[in-house]
Amino acid sequence: MTPGSHEWYIYAVHIIGKINRKFYLYLLKELSYILLLSLAILTFILVMSRLGKLTDLVINRGVDLKDIVLLIVYSSPPYLTFTFPMAFLLSTIVVLGRFTSENEILALKASGVDLKCLFVPVGFVAILITIVGLLNTNMLLPTSSNRFRDTLLNVVKKGVAVDDKEGVFNDTIPGVVIYIDKVDVQSKRLRGIMVADDRDKNLKQTISASSGIINLDPVTLDLSFLLHNGSLHRWEKAEDTYRTVSFRDYTFTMNLGGMLPNGAIRKRAFEMDRKELRSAMSKTEDQEQRYELLLEIYKKISVPLASLCFLPLAIPLGIKRKVEGKFSGVVYSLVLFVLYYILMALTENMGKTFHIPPLLTAFTPNIVIGLFSIYLLHSLNDESRTTASQMVKYFVVHYLEKAK
């Protein structure tokens, strides 16, 4: 086998292909570790912001830990929409930055390898993350939101269940104390009812009745006491007036929405699937609301596609991060994603103000990131010691000068 022969060429291609496969598997393994770790940490940090009232349900309301775990799991998909592309960007920059600092990238260059080959394994991860993200926003998120709502309603029902507690002062509802003397297990009819309502500082009232029933509306979360043969004692502090009323039938209603995290019952636009969004659009004449609903349909596609837009941006930034510290990759990825999120908020506001088509509004952040990525790609194989921060600085200065 002589150099330059056909057999030698085939053998060389075989060796190079084998080396590339080993390198791809090695890079995929390193990316997978950092990706899963960063995804778990970022999602946990975001979910923690929603755990305040859920923790209160465990400590003060006696809710089962199992229900709290389910609530945490069901509340994760909305945050995964953003943590998927964020974790991909972070893991790519960190892993490639480590390869650069340990001269593994330099070894590839010395072997005559075009660094654009990095797009094969990293691009595979980006496509995988994008597919999972699309499934999350279009299928998992609406389903988990429904499950979250159902579980939360069951939690509230367990917490305020007063029709199975005899001879106990129940203070589960803030500002309200309920006492029931006897409960008919079969008919759920209550005997000897007393309700002390101190929710309003200027109005104190106590209601007593010989019998009654309790009903909880799962949609509005209105808890209604249908009372019979009793009396109501009310003190109006502002006017210093005391009133007493006897009744044969009386309905006392309170809403339990305050016991839930904000917006837990009302289904928000991003929690709807595409069919629900289109149905909501057909039922409203408000043009601004129709715009927001249509924009949400396109965002279910544009936000998961952010991973593909970050792909040509993350590789040059990771490779150029040579002497800027171990944690610079984390800083770069977080800053870039914050800028992406700010850009998304700005384009949404501009779209509503200037009536920009929702499709263009939803994809503008991706287009901007894509154009910036193309600019960085031209120096991917450059041997200069330019750092990532210097590249970004040069880009900004260069285009500001052109804009003058």
C-alpha positions in Angstrom: 0.0 0.0 0.0 1.9 3.1 -1.3 1.0 6.7 -0.4 -1.2 8.2 -3.1 -2.7 4.9 -4.2 -6.4 4.2 -4.3 -6.1 1.7 -1.4 -4.1 4.1 0.7 -6.8 6.8 0.2 -9.6 4.4 1.2 -7.6 3.3 4.3 -7.0 7.0 5.2 -10.6 7.8 4.9 -11.5 4.8 7.1 -9.0 5.8 9.8 -10.2 9.4 9.8 -13.9 8.2 9.9 -13.1 6.0 12.9 -11.3 8.8 14.7 -14.2 11.1 14.0 -16.7 8.6 15.4 -14.7 8.2 18.6 -14.5 12.0 19.0 -18.2 12.4 18.3 -19.1 9.8 21.0 -16.7 11.4 23.4 -18.2 14.9 22.8 -21.8 13.6 23.0 -21.0 11.9 26.4 -19.5 15.1 27.8 -22.4 17.2 26.5 -25.0 14.8 27.9 -23.6 15.1 31.4 -23.5 18.8 31.5 -26.8 19.2 29.7 -28.7 17.0 32.1 -27.1 18.6 35.1 -27.7 22.2 34.0 -31.3 21.3 32.9 -32.0 19.9 36.4 -30.5 22.8 38.2 -32.0 25.6 36.0 -35.5 24.0 36.2 -35.3 23.5 39.9 -34.3 27.1 40.5 -37.3 28.3 38.4 -39.7 25.9 40.0 -38.5 27.0 43.5 -40.2 30.4 42.8 -43.5 28.6 42.8 -43.0 26.5 45.9 -43.8 29.2 48.5 -47.5 28.6 48.8 -47.1 24.9 48.1 -44.8 24.6 51.1 -47.4 26.4 53.2 -50.0 23.8 52.1 -47.7 21.1 53.6 -46.7 22.8 56.8 -49.9 24.6 57.8 -52.6 22.6 55.9 -51.4 19.1 56.4 -51.3 18.2 52.7 -49.7 14.9 51.8 -46.1 15.1 50.6 -47.1 12.9 47.6 -49.5 15.6 46.4 -46.8 18.3 46.7 -44.4 16.2 44.7 -47.0 15.8 42.0 -47.6 19.6 42.0 -43.9 20.2 41.5 -43.7 17.7 38.6 -46.8 19.1 36.9 -45.5 22.7 37.3 -42.2 21.9 35.6 -43.1 21.9 31.8 -43.8 25.7 31.6 -40.2 26.2 32.8 -38.8 23.5 30.6 -39.9 25.6 27.6 -37.0 28.0 28.5 -34.6 25.7 30.3 -34.2 23.4 27.3 -32.5 25.9 25.0 -30.8 27.6 28.0 -29.3 24.3 29.2 -28.2 23.4 25.6 -26.4 26.8 25.2 -24.8 26.5 28.6 -23.6 22.9 28.1 -22.2 23.6 24.7 -20.2 26.6 25.7 -18.9 25.0 28.9 -17.8 21.7 27.2 -16.2 23.3 24.2 -14.5 25.9 26.4 -13.0 23.1 28.5 -11.8 21.3 25.3 -10.1 24.6 24.2 -8.5 25.2 27.6 -7.1 21.6 27.6 -5.8 22.1 24.0 -8.0 19.4 22.6 -9.3 21.8 20.0 -5.7 22.8 19.1 -4.9 19.1 18.6 -7.9 18.8 16.2 -6.6 21.8 14.2 -3.1 20.4 14.2 -4.5 17.2 12.7 -6.0 19.2 9.9 -9.6 18.7 11.1 -12.0 21.4 10.1 -13.8 22.6 13.3 -17.0 22.7 11.4 -17.2 19.0 12.1 -18.3 19.9 15.6 -21.7 20.7 14.1 -22.3 17.0 13.6 -22.5 15.9 17.3 -23.6 19.3 18.7 -26.2 19.7 15.9 -27.6 16.2 16.8 -28.1 17.3 20.4 -29.7 20.6 19.2 -32.1 18.8 17.0 -33.0 16.4 19.8 -33.6 19.2 22.3 -35.7 21.0 19.7 -37.9 18.0 19.1 -38.4 17.4 22.8 -39.1 21.1 23.3 -41.7 21.1 20.6 -43.4 18.1 22.2 -43.2 19.8 25.5 -44.9 23.1 24.4 -47.5 21.5 22.2 -48.4 18.3 24.2 -46.9 17.9 27.6 -47.4 21.5 28.9 -51.2 21.6 28.3 -51.7 18.2 29.8 -49.5 18.9 32.8 -51.3 22.2 33.4 -54.6 20.3 33.6 -53.1 17.8 35.9 -51.7 20.5 38.1 -55.0 22.2 38.4 -56.9 19.0 39.2 -54.3 18.0 41.8 -54.4 21.5 43.4 -58.2 21.4 43.6 -58.0 18.0 45.3 -55.4 19.4 47.8 -57.8 22.3 48.6 -60.7 20.0 49.0 -58.8 17.9 51.4 -57.6 20.9 53.3 -61.0 22.5 53.8 -63.0 19.2 54.3 -65.0 20.1 57.3 -68.0 17.8 56.7 -66.0 14.8 58.0 -64.7 16.4 61.2 -66.9 16.3 64.3 -66.3 18.3 67.4 -63.2 20.0 66.0 -62.5 23.7 65.5 -61.3 23.9 61.9 -59.2 27.0 61.1 -57.9 25.7 57.7 -59.4 28.7 55.9 -57.5 31.9 56.8 -59.7 34.2 59.0 -62.5 31.6 59.4 -63.1 29.1 62.1 -65.7 26.3 61.6 -67.2 24.0 64.2 -69.5 21.1 63.5 -71.1 19.1 66.3 -72.4 16.0 64.4 -72.0 14.7 60.8 -74.4 12.3 59.1 -71.9 10.1 57.1 -74.4 8.9 54.6 -76.3 12.1 53.8 -73.4 14.4 54.6 -75.9 16.6 56.6 -74.4 18.6 59.4 -75.7 19.3 62.8 -74.8 22.1 65.3 -72.9 24.4 62.9 -71.0 27.5 64.0 -68.9 29.7 61.7 -66.7 32.6 63.0 -65.7 35.0 60.1 -62.9 37.5 60.9 -61.6 38.0 57.4 -62.6 41.6 57.3 -61.0 43.7 60.0 -64.0 46.1 60.0 -66.6 43.3 60.1 -66.9 40.5 62.6 -69.7 38.0 62.3 -70.6 34.7 63.8 -73.2 32.3 62.3 -74.8 29.4 64.1 -77.4 26.9 62.7 -79.0 23.7 63.7 -78.4 22.0 60.4 -77.0 22.4 56.9 -74.8 21.1 54.1 -71.6 22.3 52.5 -70.9 22.5 48.8 -67.6 23.4 47.0 -67.7 24.5 43.4 -64.6 23.0 41.7 -64.7 25.7 38.9 -65.1 28.9 40.9 -63.8 27.5 44.2 -66.8 29.0 46.0 -67.4 27.2 49.3 -71.1 27.5 50.2 -72.8 26.8 53.5 -76.6 26.1 53.0 -77.8 26.6 56.6 -81.2 26.1 58.2 -82.7 27.4 61.4 -80.1 29.6 62.9 -78.9 33.2 63.7 -76.3 35.6 62.5 -74.4 38.0 64.9 -72.6 40.8 63.1 -70.5 43.7 64.5 -69.7 46.6 62.1 -66.7 48.2 63.6 -66.7 51.4 61.4 -70.2 52.3 62.6 -69.9 50.5 66.0 -73.1 48.7 65.2 -74.2 45.3 66.4 -76.8 43.3 64.5 -78.6 40.1 65.1 -80.7 38.2 62.5 -82.6 35.0 62.9 -83.1 32.9 59.7 -84.8 29.8 58.5 -82.6 29.4 55.4 -79.3 31.2 54.9 -76.5 30.8 52.3 -73.0 31.8 53.4 -70.4 31.8 50.6 -66.6 32.4 50.6 -64.1 32.0 47.8 -61.0 29.8 48.4 -59.0 31.2 45.5 -56.7 33.0 48.0 -55.5 29.6 49.3 -54.0 28.8 45.9 -50.9 30.2 44.1 -51.7 33.2 41.9 -53.3 32.2 38.6 -53.5 28.5 39.5 -57.2 28.1 38.5 -57.5 30.4 35.5 -56.0 28.7 32.5 -53.5 31.0 30.9 -52.7 31.3 27.2 -49.4 29.5 27.3 -51.0 26.5 29.1 -53.5 26.0 26.3 -52.9 23.7 23.3 -53.2 24.9 19.8 -56.9 23.8 19.5 -57.8 25.6 22.7 -56.0 28.8 21.5 -57.9 28.8 18.2 -61.1 28.1 20.0 -60.5 31.1 22.3 -59.7 33.3 19.3 -63.0 32.4 17.7 -64.9 33.4 20.9 -63.4 36.9 21.4 -63.8 40.1 19.4 -61.0 41.9 21.2 -58.3 42.4 18.6 -55.5 42.7 21.2 -56.5 39.4 22.9 -56.7 37.7 19.5 -53.2 39.0 18.7 -51.9 37.6 21.9 -53.5 34.2 21.4 -52.2 33.9 17.8 -48.7 35.0 19.0 -48.8 32.2 21.6 -49.5 29.7 18.9 -46.4 30.7 17.0 -44.3 30.9 20.2 -45.0 27.2 20.8 -42.8 26.7 17.8 -40.3 29.6 17.9 -39.1 29.2 21.5 -38.2 25.5 21.1 -36.4 26.4 17.8 -34.1 28.7 19.9 -31.8 25.7 20.4 -31.1 25.5 16.7 -30.5 29.2 16.6 -28.0 29.0 19.5 -26.2 26.1 17.7 -24.0 28.3 15.4 -23.6 30.8 18.2 -22.5 28.5 21.0 -19.7 26.7 19.0 -17.7 29.8 18.2 -18.1 31.2 21.7 -17.1 28.0 23.3 -14.0 27.6 21.1 -12.9 31.2 21.5 -13.3 31.1 25.3 -9.6 30.4 26.0 -8.3 32.5 28.9 -11.3 34.0 30.5 -11.8 31.7 33.5 -13.7 28.5 34.2 -17.0 30.1 34.9 -17.1 32.5 31.9 -19.0 29.9 30.0 -21.8 30.0 32.5 -21.8 33.8 32.5 -21.9 33.9 28.6 -24.8 31.5 28.4 -26.9 33.2 31.0 -26.2 36.6 29.6 -27.0 35.5 26.1 -30.3 33.9 27.1 -31.3 36.9 29.2 -30.7 39.0 26.1 -32.8 36.6 24.1 -35.6 36.8 26.6 -35.4 40.7 26.7 -35.4 40.7 22.9 -38.5 38.5 22.9 -40.3 40.8 25.4 -39.3 43.9 23.3 -40.5 42.4 20.0 -43.8 41.3 21.6 -44.4 44.9 22.9 -43.4 46.4 19.5 -45.6 43.9 17.7 -48.7 44.9 19.7 -47.9 48.6 19.4 -47.1 48.7 15.7 -49.4 45.8 14.6 -46.5 43.7 13.3 -47.7 40.2 12.0 -47.6 37.7 14.9 -45.5 35.2 12.9 -42.7 37.8 12.4 -43.0 39.0 16.0 -42.5 35.4 17.3 -39.5 34.6 15.1 -37.7 37.9 15.2 -35.5 37.0 18.3 -34.5 33.7 16.5 -33.6 35.7 13.3 -31.5 38.2 15.2 -29.6 35.4 17.0 -29.1 33.6 13.7 -27.6 36.6 12.0 -25.2 37.2 14.9 -24.3 33.5 14.8 -23.5 33.7 11.0 -21.1 36.6 11.7 -19.2 34.6 14.4 -18.9 31.5 12.2 -16.5 33.1 9.6 -13.6 33.0 12.1 -14.3 29.5 13.5 -10.9 28.1 12.3 -9.0 31.3 13.0 -5.8 30.7 15.0 -5.8 34.1 16.7 -6.1 34.3 20.4 -9.2 36.5 20.3 -11.5 35.8 23.2 -15.2 35.5 23.0 -15.7 38.8 24.9 -13.4 40.6 22.4 -15.4 39.1 19.5 -18.7 40.4 20.9 -17.1 43.8 21.7 -15.7 44.0 18.1 -19.1 43.1 16.7 -20.9 45.8 18.6 -18.3 48.6 17.9 -18.1 47.6 14.2 -21.8 47.9 13.6 -22.2 51.0 15.8 -19.7 52.7 13.6 -21.6 51.6 10.5 -24.8 53.0 11.9 -23.4 56.5 12.4 
